[in-house]
Amino acid sequence: MRILQSLEEFLYEVMSWLVFYPRALWRTLRHPVAVAIYTQRQLRQDRDQQFTEMIGPPLMLILTVLAAHVIELSSPSGMARVNTVLGKELFGTEQGVTATRSTIYCFFALFGALGMLRQKKLPITRETLRQPFYIHCYLLAPFALGLSIGSTILLNSHGFGLLLGLAIALLSCAWYGGAQSAIYARILKISLPRAALIASAANVAATVIIAGVAFLLVGVDRG
């Protein structure tokens, strides 16, 4: 009975994602500032009452990375082959791929959150870091999905397909930077140009770290 009850909860949870994931993705894409305010309100409530209308932010990012991986695997070129020992350890299983890629994207969330705390002059604790980190997890979902789709099209197209893939990838980056800047301006009560500067600094720092991680995973080819 315990196994059946666990299966019942699992099935309900998975089926609920089919409703709440598209809703969360669409709301974040259209109204990122409103979603950021929503996240702030939710984190003030008891844990069992949080994010009842949408999927929780970290889970949202994980599901997005998983969806992007499925799209990648369904493409003609498939997944990039990693030849380094470390790369094979991290990308040797589907769970490893999802966990590693989610962690890599979270560098953007971490540095973005640290930038907000620095501007607020708040101490960095587990509680103060949670709110801006969760806000960025929501933002990263459309960004990660668009970037993955664009990259997949780039790797499997010629001619117009290359332009389409590049356009989707660049548009995803532009949306993320713009949404992040708008949220900074609203929450930190600063001008949009200053917010854009803070967001750019955080994203550059995250990109440098990610580039360093990628350097450890050299030896990638297509197969």
C-alpha positions in Angstrom: 0.0 0.0 0.0 2.8 2.4 0.8 4.3 1.7 -2.7 0.9 2.3 -4.3 0.5 5.5 -2.3 3.9 6.7 -3.3 3.2 5.9 -7.0 -0.1 7.8 -6.7 1.7 10.9 -5.4 4.3 10.6 -8.1 1.8 10.3 -10.9 -0.2 13.3 -9.6 3.0 15.4 -9.3 4.2 14.5 -12.8 0.8 15.2 -14.3 0.5 18.5 -12.5 3.8 19.6 -14.1 1.9 19.5 -17.5 -0.3 22.3 -16.1 2.0 24.3 -13.9 5.2 24.2 -16.0 3.7 25.9 -19.2 1.9 28.4 -17.0 5.1 29.3 -15.1 7.1 29.5 -18.3 4.6 31.7 -20.0 4.2 34.1 -17.0 7.9 34.4 -16.7 8.4 35.1 -20.4 5.7 37.7 -20.5 5.9 39.3 -17.0 9.3 38.6 -15.4 9.0 41.5 -13.0 5.6 40.3 -11.8 7.0 36.8 -11.3 9.9 38.3 -9.3 7.4 40.1 -7.0 5.3 36.8 -6.8 8.5 35.0 -5.7 9.1 37.5 -2.9 5.6 37.1 -1.6 5.7 33.3 -1.8 8.9 33.0 0.2 7.3 34.9 3.1 4.7 32.2 3.5 5.1 28.8 5.2 6.9 26.2 3.0 3.8 24.0 2.4 2.0 27.1 1.1 4.6 28.3 -1.3 4.3 28.3 -5.1 0.9 26.7 -5.2 0.1 28.4 -8.5 3.4 27.6 -10.2 6.2 25.1 -10.1 8.9 26.0 -7.6 11.9 28.0 -9.2 14.7 25.4 -8.8 12.4 22.6 -10.1 11.4 24.9 -13.0 15.0 25.2 -14.0 15.7 21.5 -13.7 12.6 20.6 -15.8 13.7 23.1 -18.4 17.2 21.6 -18.6 15.7 18.2 -18.9 13.3 19.4 -21.7 16.3 21.0 -23.5 18.2 17.7 -23.3 15.3 15.8 -24.8 15.3 18.2 -27.7 19.0 17.8 -28.1 18.8 14.0 -28.1 16.0 14.1 -30.7 18.2 16.1 -33.1 20.2 14.4 -35.9 23.5 15.2 -34.2 22.4 14.2 -30.8 24.4 15.1 -27.7 28.0 16.2 -27.9 30.6 13.5 -27.1 32.8 14.4 -24.1 36.2 12.7 -24.2 37.8 13.9 -21.0 37.7 11.7 -17.9 35.9 14.4 -15.9 33.5 15.0 -18.7 32.6 11.3 -18.9 32.0 11.2 -15.2 29.7 14.2 -15.2 27.9 13.4 -18.5 27.9 9.6 -18.3 24.3 9.3 -17.2 21.1 11.2 -18.0 20.9 12.2 -14.3 24.5 13.5 -14.5 23.7 15.5 -17.6 20.7 17.2 -16.0 22.4 17.8 -12.7 25.6 19.2 -14.3 23.8 21.5 -16.7 21.5 22.8 -14.1 24.4 23.6 -11.8 26.2 25.4 -14.7 23.1 27.6 -15.3 22.9 28.2 -11.6 26.1 30.2 -11.8 24.1 32.9 -13.4 21.5 32.7 -10.6 24.3 32.8 -8.0 26.1 35.8 -9.3 22.9 37.6 -10.1 21.7 37.0 -6.5 25.0 38.2 -5.0 24.8 41.4 -7.1 21.3 42.1 -5.7 22.5 41.5 -2.1 25.5 43.7 -2.6 23.3 46.6 -3.8 20.9 46.1 -0.9 23.9 46.0 1.5 22.6 42.8 3.1 24.7 40.1 4.7 25.0 36.9 2.6 23.2 34.2 4.5 21.3 31.1 3.5 18.0 33.0 4.0 19.0 36.3 2.3 20.4 34.5 -0.7 17.4 32.3 -1.3 15.0 35.1 -2.5 17.2 36.6 -5.3 18.5 33.1 -6.2 14.9 31.8 -6.7 14.0 34.8 -8.8 16.9 34.1 -11.1 15.9 30.4 -11.4 12.6 31.5 -12.9 14.4 33.8 -15.3 16.8 31.1 -16.3 14.1 28.8 -17.5 13.1 30.7 -20.7 16.8 31.7 -21.2 18.0 28.1 -21.0 15.3 26.7 -23.2 15.7 29.4 -25.9 19.5 29.0 -25.8 19.3 25.3 -26.1 16.8 25.4 -29.0 19.0 27.9 -30.8 22.1 25.9 -30.3 20.5 22.7 -31.5 19.2 24.4 -34.6 22.7 25.9 -35.2 24.4 22.5 -35.0 21.9 20.8 -37.3 21.2 23.3 -40.0 22.6 25.1 -43.0 21.8 28.4 -44.6 18.7 30.0 -43.2 18.7 27.5 -40.3 22.0 28.9 -39.1 20.5 32.4 -39.0 17.4 31.2 -37.3 19.3 29.3 -34.6 21.6 32.3 -34.0 18.6 34.6 -33.8 16.9 32.5 -31.2 20.1 32.2 -29.1 20.8 35.9 -29.3 17.1 36.8 -28.5 17.2 34.5 -25.5 20.3 36.3 -24.2 18.8 39.7 -24.8 15.6 38.7 -23.1 17.4 37.4 -20.0 19.5 40.6 -19.7 16.5 42.8 -20.3 14.3 41.0 -17.8 17.1 40.9 -15.2 17.7 44.6 -15.6 14.0 45.4 -15.2 13.8 43.3 -12.1 16.8 45.0 -10.6 15.4 48.4 -11.4 12.1 47.6 -9.7 13.4 45.7 -6.6 16.5 47.8 -5.9 14.7 51.1 -6.9 17.5 52.2 -9.2 17.6 53.5 -12.7 17.4 51.1 -15.6 20.9 51.9 -17.0 22.4 51.3 -13.6 20.4 48.1 -13.2 21.7 46.9 -16.7 25.3 47.6 -15.6 24.9 45.5 -12.4 23.2 42.7 -14.4 25.9 42.8 -17.0 28.7 42.6 -14.4 27.0 39.6 -12.8 26.5 37.8 -16.1 30.1 38.4 -17.2 31.4 37.0 -13.9 29.2 33.9 -14.3 30.2 33.5 -18.0 33.9 33.6 -16.9 33.3 30.8 -14.4 31.3 28.8 -16.9 34.1 29.2 -19.4 36.6 27.9 -16.8 34.3 24.8 -16.2 34.1 24.3 -20.0 37.9 24.4 -20.2 38.0 21.4 -17.8 35.7 19.6 -20.2 37.8 20.0 -23.4 37.9 17.3 -26.0 34.3 17.6 -27.3 33.4 16.5 -30.7 30.3 15.4 -32.5 29.5 11.8 -33.2 
